[in-house]
Amino acid sequence: MEKFKPFTTFGEPLPNNLNWFIPVDEWEPMTEADQIFKPCKGAIWLPVTNLFGITDPSKENLNLFILSTKRCYNGDTVRGHISKYMNYFEKYYDIDHELLWMIAKIKCNIDLVPGYTRDQFRRDINRLILSDSICMKAVRMNCDNYQLHLDEKKYKNEKNPSLIYSDRHAKIILWMSLLMNMIIPLATHFIYVNKILNANEFLLWIFDSIISMTDVDIYNKFYETSSSNVNRSAKKHERLWNKQDIRGKDTVTHSLESVQNIILNIMPKYTYDKNIISFNYTSINMNRKRIIVLVIILKCSTM
């Protein structure tokens, strides 16, 4: 897949007319037309049958996108977050509802086309959802809502400059989060229909198309962040970390697990009114503390 470069060379925002502007995290839907995506128990609802003029009551399930195959996405907060961000995107940036039509088309393929494979699904995601047109609309929403201003803070780390996040890094990560929100209802529903056992592995495979879209290696950026934190912990708690050999774990495997956790469980929850860099560090620290607790439990159980 050709790398898509959504940001100008120096990371400055694209020009836009913001006379109407309401930040997505302050916006609330006011009319029925503002609520195309609707959260419901275990799923997100979209008017797929209405789009295609389907009146057969037995096809009502075409409107439901099952989220329960990934527990992290199935809570009220994430269902509401995805619905709100997608409704805002449809109202202000996708006024021709290109995304809505593409999602509906893929949903029909999942539910109605026999033998619709995971390779065909991924190809449709890349071709129809991650198209230049939709990606550029997402860029505009992302740039309009971005508010971190990391460059102004002039953070420095001479020993390890790769740990510093610029506004360009943060914009790209938030843009990727927005694209994930577009794909998650389809991906979790595909997992449900095809009874895929390893949901995390499948989602990482799908998300890889997003993570690899720009000329910035975001995966490596996350790994450097995680590895630095884990290695610092390993030095501080050397005896505990040495016990990890029993479980076949080391600082590298834990760093990789932290990166996967960020991509799967943290990125889709990003909002523009929070510091996503701190969000990532909190996730890494929690994962590290969980590891130490597991080692202590393991040590006590063998005494």
C-alpha positions as a LaTeX table, in Angstrom:
\begin{tabular}{lrrr}
\hline
Residue & $x$ (\AA) & $y$ (\AA) & $z$ (\AA) \\
\hline
Met1 & 0.00 & 0.00 & 0.00 \\
Glu2 & 1.44 & 3.38 & $-1.02$ \\
Lys3 & 2.38 & 5.56 & 1.95 \\
Phe4 & $-0.06$ & 8.38 & 2.48 \\
Lys5 & 1.45 & 11.61 & 3.80 \\
Pro6 & $-1.39$ & 13.54 & 5.42 \\
Phe7 & 0.64 & 16.39 & 6.87 \\
Thr8 & 2.74 & 19.11 & 5.32 \\
Thr9 & 6.50 & 18.84 & 5.62 \\
Phe10 & 6.83 & 20.84 & 8.82 \\
Gly11 & 3.57 & 19.70 & 10.38 \\
Glu12 & 1.65 & 22.97 & 10.02 \\
Pro13 & $-2.15$ & 22.57 & 9.82 \\
Leu14 & $-3.93$ & 22.63 & 6.50 \\
Pro15 & $-5.89$ & 25.85 & 5.82 \\
Asn16 & $-9.58$ & 25.63 & 6.60 \\
Asn17 & $-12.57$ & 27.89 & 7.19 \\
Leu18 & $-13.32$ & 27.60 & 10.90 \\
Asn19 & $-16.11$ & 30.17 & 11.25 \\
Trp20 & $-18.53$ & 27.38 & 12.21 \\
Phe21 & $-16.10$ & 25.46 & 14.37 \\
Ile22 & $-17.17$ & 23.48 & 17.45 \\
Pro23 & $-14.53$ & 21.06 & 18.82 \\
Val24 & $-15.69$ & 17.46 & 18.62 \\
Asp25 & $-15.30$ & 16.93 & 22.37 \\
Glu26 & $-17.65$ & 19.87 & 23.05 \\
Trp27 & $-20.14$ & 18.99 & 20.31 \\
Glu28 & $-23.45$ & 17.31 & 21.08 \\
Pro29 & $-25.85$ & 15.98 & 18.42 \\
Met30 & $-29.00$ & 18.11 & 18.29 \\
Thr31 & $-31.16$ & 16.41 & 15.65 \\
Glu32 & $-31.88$ & 12.92 & 14.36 \\
Ala33 & $-29.69$ & 13.72 & 11.35 \\
Asp34 & $-26.75$ & 14.19 & 13.74 \\
Gln35 & $-27.13$ & 10.62 & 15.01 \\
Ile36 & $-26.36$ & 8.37 & 12.06 \\
Phe37 & $-24.15$ & 6.13 & 14.22 \\
Lys38 & $-26.07$ & 4.98 & 17.29 \\
Pro39 & $-24.55$ & 3.04 & 20.19 \\
Cys40 & $-26.64$ & 0.15 & 21.49 \\
Lys41 & $-26.06$ & $-2.88$ & 23.70 \\
Gly42 & $-23.14$ & $-4.88$ & 22.31 \\
Ala43 & $-23.14$ & $-3.06$ & 18.99 \\
Ile44 & $-23.30$ & 0.13 & 16.94 \\
Trp45 & $-26.34$ & 0.74 & 14.73 \\
Leu46 & $-26.20$ & 2.24 & 11.21 \\
Pro47 & $-29.06$ & 2.63 & 8.71 \\
Val48 & $-27.64$ & 0.17 & 6.16 \\
Thr49 & $-31.06$ & $-1.11$ & 5.04 \\
Asn50 & $-32.30$ & 2.45 & 4.48 \\
Leu51 & $-29.25$ & 3.29 & 2.36 \\
Phe52 & $-29.88$ & 0.38 & 0.02 \\
Gly53 & $-33.68$ & 0.54 & 0.15 \\
Ile54 & $-33.98$ & $-2.89$ & 1.76 \\
Thr55 & $-37.45$ & $-3.39$ & 3.24 \\
Asp56 & $-37.23$ & $-7.11$ & 4.14 \\
Pro57 & $-37.61$ & $-7.27$ & 7.97 \\
Ser58 & $-35.37$ & $-10.36$ & 8.07 \\
Lys59 & $-32.45$ & $-8.19$ & 6.93 \\
Glu60 & $-32.64$ & $-5.78$ & 9.89 \\
Asn61 & $-29.43$ & $-7.28$ & 11.29 \\
Leu62 & $-27.56$ & $-5.55$ & 8.46 \\
Asn63 & $-27.89$ & $-2.41$ & 10.60 \\
Leu64 & $-26.03$ & $-3.92$ & 13.58 \\
Phe65 & $-22.25$ & $-3.94$ & 13.89 \\
Ile66 & $-21.34$ & $-6.34$ & 16.71 \\
Leu67 & $-18.64$ & $-5.01$ & 19.09 \\
Ser68 & $-18.83$ & $-7.69$ & 21.78 \\
Thr69 & $-15.99$ & $-9.71$ & 20.22 \\
Lys70 & $-13.53$ & $-7.19$ & 21.72 \\
Arg71 & $-14.45$ & $-6.43$ & 25.33 \\
Cys72 & $-12.36$ & $-3.24$ & 25.42 \\
Tyr73 & $-14.52$ & $-1.72$ & 22.64 \\
Asn74 & $-17.84$ & $-2.93$ & 23.99 \\
Gly75 & $-18.24$ & $-0.61$ & 26.99 \\
Asp76 & $-20.61$ & 2.32 & 27.00 \\
Thr77 & $-17.72$ & 4.79 & 26.87 \\
Val78 & $-16.06$ & 3.44 & 23.72 \\
Arg79 & $-19.35$ & 2.79 & 21.92 \\
Gly80 & $-20.34$ & 6.37 & 22.68 \\
His81 & $-16.92$ & 7.70 & 21.68 \\
Ile82 & $-16.88$ & 5.98 & 18.29 \\
Ser83 & $-20.47$ & 7.03 & 17.55 \\
Lys84 & $-19.86$ & 10.66 & 18.54 \\
Tyr85 & $-16.63$ & 11.03 & 16.55 \\
Met86 & $-18.13$ & 9.37 & 13.47 \\
Asn87 & $-21.32$ & 11.46 & 13.63 \\
Tyr88 & $-19.24$ & 14.64 & 13.93 \\
Phe89 & $-17.10$ & 13.52 & 10.99 \\
Glu90 & $-20.20$ & 12.84 & 8.89 \\
Lys91 & $-21.82$ & 16.19 & 9.76 \\
Tyr92 & $-18.86$ & 18.49 & 9.15 \\
Tyr93 & $-16.28$ & 16.69 & 7.00 \\
Asp94 & $-18.03$ & 13.93 & 5.05 \\
Ile95 & $-21.16$ & 15.76 & 3.97 \\
Asp96 & $-21.54$ & 13.47 & 0.92 \\
His97 & $-21.47$ & 10.49 & 3.34 \\
Glu98 & $-18.74$ & 8.69 & 1.42 \\
Leu99 & $-17.59$ & 6.88 & 4.58 \\
Leu100 & $-21.13$ & 5.81 & 5.45 \\
Trp101 & $-21.67$ & 4.27 & 2.00 \\
Met102 & $-18.33$ & 2.45 & 2.08 \\
Ile103 & $-19.01$ & 1.03 & 5.54 \\
Ala104 & $-22.46$ & $-0.13$ & 4.42 \\
Lys105 & $-21.01$ & $-1.79$ & 1.32 \\
Ile106 & $-18.43$ & $-3.74$ & 3.32 \\
Lys107 & $-21.06$ & $-4.68$ & 5.93 \\
Cys108 & $-23.21$ & $-6.22$ & 3.20 \\
Asn109 & $-20.18$ & $-8.13$ & 1.93 \\
Ile110 & $-19.57$ & $-9.55$ & 5.43 \\
Asp111 & $-23.19$ & $-10.56$ & 6.01 \\
Leu112 & $-24.38$ & $-11.53$ & 2.54 \\
Val113 & $-21.44$ & $-12.69$ & 0.40 \\
Pro114 & $-20.59$ & $-16.39$ & 0.95 \\
Gly115 & $-16.88$ & $-17.08$ & 1.39 \\
Tyr116 & $-15.94$ & $-13.43$ & 1.93 \\
Thr117 & $-12.38$ & $-13.94$ & 3.19 \\
Arg118 & $-10.23$ & $-11.98$ & 5.62 \\
Asp119 & $-7.90$ & $-11.04$ & 2.75 \\
Gln120 & $-10.84$ & $-9.67$ & 0.76 \\
Phe121 & $-12.02$ & $-7.81$ & 3.85 \\
Arg122 & $-8.62$ & $-6.20$ & 4.44 \\
Arg123 & $-8.36$ & $-5.28$ & 0.77 \\
Asp124 & $-11.77$ & $-3.59$ & 0.93 \\
Ile125 & $-10.76$ & $-1.69$ & 4.09 \\
Asn126 & $-7.63$ & $-0.41$ & 2.37 \\
Arg127 & $-9.41$ & 0.42 & $-0.88$ \\
Leu128 & $-12.73$ & 1.82 & 0.35 \\
Ile129 & $-12.17$ & 3.17 & 3.89 \\
Leu130 & $-8.49$ & 4.14 & 3.77 \\
Ser131 & $-8.90$ & 5.88 & 0.41 \\
Asp132 & $-7.14$ & 9.17 & $-0.26$ \\
Ser133 & $-10.49$ & 10.98 & $-0.17$ \\
Ile134 & $-11.60$ & 9.74 & 3.26 \\
Cys135 & $-8.09$ & 10.01 & 4.69 \\
Met136 & $-7.86$ & 13.65 & 3.65 \\
Lys137 & $-11.24$ & 14.43 & 5.21 \\
Ala138 & $-9.90$ & 12.82 & 8.40 \\
Val139 & $-6.79$ & 15.01 & 8.15 \\
Arg140 & $-8.94$ & 18.13 & 8.11 \\
Met141 & $-10.96$ & 17.06 & 11.12 \\
Asn142 & $-7.75$ & 16.12 & 12.90 \\
Cys143 & $-5.99$ & 19.41 & 12.21 \\
Asp144 & $-9.04$ & 21.47 & 13.16 \\
Asn145 & $-9.43$ & 19.72 & 16.52 \\
Tyr146 & $-5.77$ & 19.34 & 17.47 \\
Gln147 & $-4.81$ & 21.36 & 20.57 \\
Leu148 & $-1.71$ & 19.89 & 22.29 \\
His149 & 0.96 & 22.40 & 21.09 \\
Leu150 & 3.86 & 20.15 & 22.09 \\
Asp151 & 6.47 & 22.09 & 20.09 \\
Glu152 & 5.84 & 25.22 & 22.13 \\
Lys153 & 6.85 & 23.37 & 25.31 \\
Lys154 & 10.34 & 22.72 & 23.84 \\
Tyr155 & 10.80 & 19.32 & 25.48 \\
Lys156 & 14.38 & 18.00 & 25.29 \\
Asn157 & 16.07 & 14.66 & 25.87 \\
Glu158 & 19.67 & 14.78 & 24.68 \\
Lys159 & 20.39 & 11.22 & 25.79 \\
Asn160 & 17.48 & 9.76 & 23.86 \\
Pro161 & 15.83 & 12.26 & 21.49 \\
Ser162 & 13.61 & 9.51 & 20.05 \\
Leu163 & 11.52 & 9.74 & 23.24 \\
Ile164 & 10.45 & 13.29 & 22.42 \\
Tyr165 & 7.06 & 13.69 & 20.75 \\
Ser166 & 6.49 & 16.66 & 18.45 \\
Asp167 & 3.18 & 18.09 & 17.29 \\
Arg168 & 3.69 & 16.19 & 14.03 \\
His169 & 3.94 & 12.88 & 15.93 \\
Ala170 & 0.84 & 13.64 & 17.99 \\
Lys171 & $-1.18$ & 14.73 & 14.95 \\
Ile172 & $-0.32$ & 11.56 & 13.09 \\
Ile173 & $-1.21$ & 9.35 & 16.07 \\
Leu174 & $-4.55$ & 11.13 & 16.56 \\
Trp175 & $-5.29$ & 10.85 & 12.85 \\
Met176 & $-4.60$ & 7.12 & 13.02 \\
Ser177 & $-6.92$ & 6.87 & 16.02 \\
Leu178 & $-9.70$ & 8.49 & 14.00 \\
Leu179 & $-9.19$ & 6.00 & 11.16 \\
Met180 & $-9.31$ & 3.13 & 13.67 \\
Asn181 & $-12.69$ & 4.37 & 14.89 \\
Met182 & $-13.95$ & 4.10 & 11.30 \\
Ile183 & $-12.77$ & 0.51 & 10.97 \\
Ile184 & $-13.48$ & $-1.01$ & 14.40 \\
Pro185 & $-17.24$ & $-1.67$ & 13.93 \\
Leu186 & $-16.51$ & $-3.54$ & 10.69 \\
Ala187 & $-13.52$ & $-5.45$ & 12.08 \\
Thr188 & $-15.24$ & $-6.62$ & 15.26 \\
His189 & $-18.32$ & $-7.63$ & 13.25 \\
Phe190 & $-16.14$ & $-9.61$ & 10.82 \\
Ile191 & $-14.61$ & $-11.39$ & 13.83 \\
Tyr192 & $-18.11$ & $-12.18$ & 15.11 \\
Val193 & $-19.46$ & $-13.54$ & 11.82 \\
Asn194 & $-16.36$ & $-15.62$ & 11.09 \\
Lys195 & $-15.85$ & $-16.79$ & 14.69 \\
Ile196 & $-12.21$ & $-15.71$ & 14.69 \\
Leu197 & $-10.61$ & $-16.99$ & 17.89 \\
Asn198 & $-7.67$ & $-14.58$ & 18.22 \\
Ala199 & $-9.37$ & $-11.18$ & 17.94 \\
Asn200 & $-6.26$ & $-9.23$ & 18.98 \\
Glu201 & $-4.09$ & $-10.82$ & 16.32 \\
Phe202 & $-6.68$ & $-10.09$ & 13.63 \\
Leu203 & $-7.16$ & $-6.47$ & 14.74 \\
Leu204 & $-3.40$ & $-5.84$ & 14.79 \\
Trp205 & $-3.22$ & $-7.22$ & 11.25 \\
Ile206 & $-5.99$ & $-4.86$ & 10.13 \\
Phe207 & $-4.57$ & $-1.86$ & 12.03 \\
Asp208 & $-1.15$ & $-2.42$ & 10.47 \\
Ser209 & $-2.51$ & $-0.84$ & 7.29 \\
Ile210 & $-3.09$ & 2.35 & 9.29 \\
Ile211 & 0.13 & 2.30 & 11.35 \\
Ser212 & 2.23 & 1.95 & 8.19 \\
Met213 & 0.48 & 4.68 & 6.18 \\
Thr214 & 2.89 & 7.56 & 6.83 \\
Asp215 & 6.62 & 8.13 & 6.50 \\
Val216 & 6.92 & 8.24 & 10.32 \\
Asp217 & 7.53 & 4.88 & 12.02 \\
Ile218 & 4.91 & 5.14 & 14.76 \\
Tyr219 & 5.35 & 1.52 & 15.81 \\
Asn220 & 9.04 & 2.13 & 16.49 \\
Lys221 & 8.18 & 5.39 & 18.29 \\
Phe222 & 5.91 & 3.48 & 20.66 \\
Tyr223 & 8.53 & 0.76 & 21.09 \\
Glu224 & 11.25 & 3.26 & 22.04 \\
Thr225 & 8.90 & 4.85 & 24.58 \\
Ser226 & 7.95 & 1.51 & 26.08 \\
Ser227 & 11.45 & 0.05 & 26.02 \\
Ser228 & 12.92 & 3.03 & 27.86 \\
Asn229 & 10.33 & 2.74 & 30.60 \\
Val230 & 10.63 & $-1.06$ & 30.92 \\
Asn231 & 14.45 & $-1.00$ & 30.97 \\
Arg232 & 14.41 & 1.63 & 33.69 \\
Ser233 & 12.12 & $-0.60$ & 35.74 \\
Ala234 & 14.33 & $-3.64$ & 35.09 \\
Lys235 & 17.34 & $-1.84$ & 36.55 \\
Lys236 & 15.39 & $-0.70$ & 39.59 \\
His237 & 13.82 & $-4.12$ & 40.24 \\
Glu238 & 16.56 & $-6.36$ & 38.87 \\
Arg239 & 15.85 & $-9.36$ & 41.13 \\
Leu240 & 12.16 & $-9.38$ & 40.24 \\
Trp241 & 12.83 & $-9.06$ & 36.53 \\
Asn242 & 15.31 & $-11.94$ & 36.66 \\
Lys243 & 12.42 & $-14.10$ & 37.83 \\
Gln244 & 10.69 & $-13.43$ & 34.51 \\
Asp245 & 12.99 & $-15.96$ & 32.82 \\
Ile246 & 10.78 & $-18.66$ & 34.33 \\
Arg247 & 7.89 & $-17.33$ & 32.24 \\
Gly248 & 10.02 & $-16.89$ & 29.12 \\
Lys249 & 9.67 & $-13.12$ & 29.36 \\
Asp250 & 12.21 & $-10.32$ & 29.17 \\
Thr251 & 12.30 & $-6.55$ & 28.66 \\
Val252 & 11.93 & $-6.93$ & 24.89 \\
Thr253 & 8.80 & $-9.07$ & 25.05 \\
His254 & 7.26 & $-6.78$ & 27.66 \\
Ser255 & 8.04 & $-3.72$ & 25.53 \\
Leu256 & 6.39 & $-5.36$ & 22.52 \\
Glu257 & 3.34 & $-6.27$ & 24.59 \\
Ser258 & 3.06 & $-2.67$ & 25.77 \\
Val259 & 3.16 & $-1.43$ & 22.18 \\
Gln260 & 0.43 & $-3.86$ & 21.17 \\
Asn261 & $-1.64$ & $-2.76$ & 24.15 \\
Ile262 & $-1.33$ & 0.89 & 23.10 \\
Ile263 & $-2.38$ & 0.13 & 19.51 \\
Leu264 & $-5.27$ & $-2.18$ & 20.43 \\
Asn265 & $-6.65$ & $-0.72$ & 23.63 \\
Ile266 & $-5.42$ & 2.88 & 24.00 \\
Met267 & $-5.28$ & 4.50 & 20.55 \\
Pro268 & $-8.96$ & 3.93 & 19.71 \\
Lys269 & $-9.92$ & 5.81 & 22.90 \\
Tyr270 & $-7.92$ & 8.99 & 22.20 \\
Thr271 & $-9.75$ & 12.31 & 22.45 \\
Tyr272 & $-8.51$ & 15.73 & 21.40 \\
Asp273 & $-9.08$ & 17.33 & 24.81 \\
Lys274 & $-6.64$ & 14.99 & 26.60 \\
Asn275 & $-2.85$ & 14.62 & 26.49 \\
Ile276 & $-2.48$ & 11.39 & 24.52 \\
Ile277 & 1.27 & 11.19 & 25.24 \\
Ser278 & 0.57 & 11.06 & 28.98 \\
Phe279 & $-2.17$ & 8.54 & 28.21 \\
Asn280 & 0.42 & 6.27 & 26.56 \\
Tyr281 & 2.89 & 6.60 & 29.43 \\
Thr282 & 0.15 & 5.78 & 31.94 \\
Ser283 & $-0.69$ & 2.65 & 29.96 \\
Ile284 & 2.96 & 1.55 & 29.88 \\
Asn285 & 3.38 & 2.17 & 33.62 \\
Met286 & 0.23 & 0.22 & 34.44 \\
Asn287 & 1.39 & $-2.68$ & 32.29 \\
Arg288 & 4.81 & $-2.61$ & 33.98 \\
Lys289 & 3.29 & $-2.59$ & 37.47 \\
Arg290 & 1.03 & $-5.47$ & 36.52 \\
Ile291 & 4.10 & $-7.44$ & 35.47 \\
Ile292 & 5.86 & $-6.79$ & 38.78 \\
Val293 & 2.78 & $-7.88$ & 40.71 \\
Leu294 & 2.58 & $-11.09$ & 38.66 \\
Val295 & 6.22 & $-11.83$ & 39.42 \\
Ile296 & 5.66 & $-11.29$ & 43.15 \\
Ile297 & 2.64 & $-13.63$ & 43.06 \\
Leu298 & 4.66 & $-16.21$ & 41.13 \\
Lys299 & 7.51 & $-15.93$ & 43.64 \\
Cys300 & 5.15 & $-16.39$ & 46.62 \\
Ser301 & 3.46 & $-19.39$ & 45.02 \\
Thr302 & 6.81 & $-21.21$ & 44.68 \\
Met303 & 7.93 & $-20.63$ & 48.26 \\
\hline
\end{tabular}
